[in-house]
């Protein structure tokens, strides 16, 4: 196994695989990617992918720094799409309505 797969990253990857959690991760990466390619439900797809990308970034920051450049590219691509539709997210930055 490559040196990058030693230690905590190997343990983490093994746990994802043995538990089959990696199947859920795959679904929550592929489904929104398809939505983006079809240009449908783009804000929803970006919301789901944001959580995935945060986990990818944190994985590379904490366990596999060699993957940070690619993780950064993915984050930048997400940001570029987000900026195109940012008006759809304006409501999440407003305080809760008063009752």
Secondary structure, 3 states (H helix, E strand, C coil): CCHHHCCHHHHHHHHHHHCCHHHHHHHHHHHHHHHHHCCCCHHHHHHHHHHHHHHHHHHHHHCCHHHHHHHHHHHHHHHHHHHHCHHHHHHHHCCCCCC
